[in-house]
Amino acid sequence: MRQLINVPETVVEDALRGMAAAHPELTVDVENRVVLRGDAPVADKVALISGGGSGHEPLHGGFVGPGMLDAACPGEVFTSPVPDQMVRAAAAVDGGSGVLFVVKNYTGDVLNFQMAAEMAEDEGIRAASVLVHDDVAVEDSVHTAGRRGTGGTLFVEKIAGAAAQAGLPLEKVEALANRVAEASRSFGVALSACSTPARGGPTFDLPEGELELGIGIHGEPGRERRAMMTSGEIADVALDAVLDDLRPQGPVLALVSGLGATPLLELYGFANEVHRVLAQRRVPVARSLVGNYVTSLDMSGASVTLCRADEDMVEYWDAPVRTPGLRWGA
């Protein structure tokens, strides 16, 4: 495989050094693998911490900054970070109002973040957690008990991050984060496999002319494989799965995320089909976001995430955010 790396063993460290050079407003601890807001800790503000295996950039390190995360903990590629990373992050960003861990529903992440929350409490840091489990494609797998956490993580981190920035206490930030997590659903489609640096080749076999419906962001199997379909046909299948489960009664937030190797030309075309289906199903879109936000290394394809949006969610979604991966407002 042709990859823009030095050696597989230093991929994460090299990327963190590059992030530090490109974004001096962040504090990047390469040795301990923690990405922090440069102004952390912010006094009297609830701190948001997330993390997970590397390879999904800009999730999570690219979402550190005012209005979103206070810290992110990257693990090895597709591998959970360890509790010590999370506890260091909590100690670095706790401004006295406690920390909220945002956890994607993968077994390693759940166990390690749970341990980190207990360790943080032992050190006198108030800690709460929210579990994101938005992928409707499969229920239970070798990686999860229940549904996988995917694109809904972005909605949780942005909306809860804005609420924390506005000064809400830990209990209210936690409740809002849980509300967003419960209101979010996702479905992904792969047109090609991803290739990890350590493996040096595709992580699974996807024959020429076929696609995987319901793919996971680590290349986990989906619902089924079919012959290649048009963008409109894929949108029909993905939105049927999401809407049949979500059953929105009002407006939604809509995210179309590339999986790493899909050009924006195709993503915007696919987003057009997503909006077509939503219009046909009479589902109003309050806000829409298109781009590579929750990726899977070099996988070709896209995911669709919808969140039932109430007034508070839209207000906090619109609030200013300044991170490497998401930026708008003042």
N, C-alpha and C positions, 0 to 999 in steps of 0.2 A: 504494500500500500504506500502511496505517496502522501505523507503527512508533514505539516509544517512544524516539526518538533526537533529537539535535539536527541534525547533518549527517552523511552517511555517512563523510566523511573523518576524523572524530574519534571514531568509535564505540569503538575499542579503548582510546584514551587516556581517554575519559570513563568507561568501565567500570573501568579500573585505578584511577582516582581514587576511584570509588565503593567499590571493594574496599578501598583504603587507609583510607577513612573508616569503613567497617563493621568492619574487622578490624585494629585497631591492633597486634595481636600479630604481624602480618606486616610486613615491610619491602617496600614496593612502589616500585620505581624506574620511574616513569611514562615518563621521557624515554628510558631505555635498554630499557624493556619487560622487566623482570625482576622476578619475585615471589620473595621469600626468606623463610625462617624468620626471625623476629625475633631469635633467639638465635644465628644463624649467624655464623661457623663454629663447629661443635661439635667440640672437640678430640678427636682419636683416634677419630673416627667416620667411616665411609664415607658420603659425601654422594650422594644420589640427585637427578638432574636430568632433567626431561622437558620437553616443550613440543610445540607444533604450532600449526596455524592456530586462530585464535579462532572461536567459534561452537559449540564442543562443551561449554560449561561445564556442571558444575563442572570437568571435565577441561580443563586440567591445574592451573591456578592455584588452584582450589578444593581441591586435594589437597596443598597445601603445609602442613607442620606436623609436629610430633613424631609419629613412627610411620609417616610416609609420605614425601613428597618434601621435599628441602631447598630446591629452587628449581624454578621453572617459567618458560619463555620463550614468551610468546604472540606469534604472528605476526599479520598482518592476517587478516581473516576468510577461512577456508579456504586460507590461504597459510602455508607454512613460515616459522618464524623464521630469522634469519640467523646464521651462525657466530659473529659478534662478540657477539651476545646470550648465546650458550651459553658462550663463553669467559669473559665477565664473570661469569656465574653461577657457573662453576666456580671462578674466583678468589675469589669472595665466600664460598663455602660449603665449600671444601676445608679440612678440619681436620687434614690431614697424613696421612690414611689413603686418599686417593684419591677419585675420583668415578665413579659409574656413570650413564651416559646411557641412558634408557629411550626407545626410538625406535619409533614406529609405522611400518609398512612402506608409506610413500608416497615416491615418487622424490625429491621436494624435501627431505623430512625426512631420508631416508637420506644423501643427499649432503652436506647441511649439517651434520648431526651428525657424520658421518665427518670432515669438515674440522675441525670444532670439537675433536674428540678429538685430532687430530694437532697442532692449535695449542696445546691445553692441555698436551700432552706436551712440546712445545717450551718451554713456560714452567715446566716442572718439576713439573707436576701429573700424577700417575698417573691414567690414564683407561681405562675399559672401557665396553662398550656391550652392550645386549641389544635384539634386534629382535623386535617383536610382530607376528605375522602370523596372526591367528586366524579371519578371516572365510572361512567355507567356501563362500560363495555363488558366488564366481568365482575363477578362477585366471588371473592376468595381466590387465592392463587398460591403458588409456592413462595411469593414475595409478601403477601398480605393476608390479614384476616379481615375480610370485608373489601371495600373498594379502594383502588389505588388513589393516591393524591397526585393531582396534575395541575392543570391550568387554573383551577380555583384558588390555588395558593397565591397567585398574583392578586386576585381580588381581595383576599384576606389581608395580605401584607399592605396593600395600598390603602384600603378603607380603615383598617385598624390602626395603621401607622398615622393616618391623618387625624384620627380621633385622639391618639396619644399625643400628637403634636399640639392639638387644641387644648390639652390639659385635662382630659377625662381621667378619672381614677381607674385603677387596675380592674376593679370589678366590672365597670361599665365597658372598658376596652375589651375585656375578655368576653363579655356577653355579646357585644357587637361582632367580634371576630367569629364567635360560634354561630351567630345568625347568618353571617355571610357564608361560612363554610356549609351550613345546612341548606342554603339557598342556591348553591352552585352545582352544576353538572357539566361533564366534559366527555368528548369522544374524539379519538385520534385515528388517523389513517396513514399507513406507511406505504410509500411507493418504492422504497429501497431499504435495505438494512443499514444499521450504523456500524462503525468500525472503531473499536477501542484501541488506544495506543499500545496497550500491553499485548493484545491479541494480534494486532497488525493486519486484521482482515475483518470481514463481516461477522457479526455476532450471531446471525441466524441466516438460514437459506430462504430467499424469496425469489422464486424462479422468474425469469424474464417474462414480461407480459401479465404478471399478477400483482395484486396489492393485498395488504392485510388490513382488514376492518377491525377497529378497536384496539390498535397497537398500544402497548405501554411505553413510557418514556425511557425504559431501559431495554427496549426490544422484547418485552414480554409478549406472549401470544395474545391475539385479540379474539374476536368472535368467529371469524371465518376468513378464508381467502377466496378471492374472486378474480376473474379476468379483469384487465384494466378497464376502468370506467371513465366517463367524462366528469369534469368538475361539477356539473349540475347533478349528475347521478350520485356522486359521492356526497354532495351536500344534502340530497334527499335522504340518504341512508343515515348520515350522521345526525341530522336534525330530528329525524323520526325517533332515533334512540334517545336523544337528549330531551326532546319535548314530551315524549310519552312518559318519561320518568319525572321530569320537573313540573309539568302541568302549570305553567305560569298563568296567572289571572290578570296580569298587568305588565308594565314595561320590564325590560331586561337590560343588563349590561352584557355586551357581546365581545368576546375575544376570539380572534382568529390568529393562532400562533403557528409559525413555521416550526419544523422540527430540526432545522439546522442547515439544510441544503436546498431549500425551496426558494427560488428568487421571488422578490416582491411582486414582480409582474404577475406571477401565478397566484400568489397569495391574495392580491387585490381582486383578481378574477374570481377566485374561490369565495372571497368575502362577498362579492356581488351575488353569487349563488346562495350564500347563507342568508343574505338580506331578502332575496327573492322568496325563499322558503318561509322565512319569518313573516313576511307580508302576506303570503298566501294563508298562513295559519293565524293571521290577525294578531301577531305578537309585536307590540311596539318596542322599538329599540331606543332606550334612553341615552346610552353612550356606546361607542364602538371603538375597538382598538385592533389594529392589524400590524403584524410584524413578527420578528423572531424573538420571543420572550421566554418561552418554556420549551427548550430544545432537547435534542437527543444526539449530541455530537454532529455527525454528518448525515443523519437520516433525512431522506427526502419524504415529504408529506406534510400534513398539517393537523392541528387539533382545533376543535370548536368548544368554547366554554361559554355557558350562559349563567347569569345570576339573576334571580328574581330581585328587582331593585325597588326598595322603598325610598322615601324622601331623604332619610338620613344617609343611606348608602350613596345616593347620587351626590349629595352635598359633600361628603367626605371624598368621594371619587374625584370631584372637581377641585378639591383643595390643592394648593401648591405642593409640588414635589420636586426635589432636586437630587437625583441619583444618576449614576452613569447610564443606567438602562431605561429610565423613565424620568421625564422632566417636563413640567409645564407650570404655568402660573407665575406668581411673583418670585 
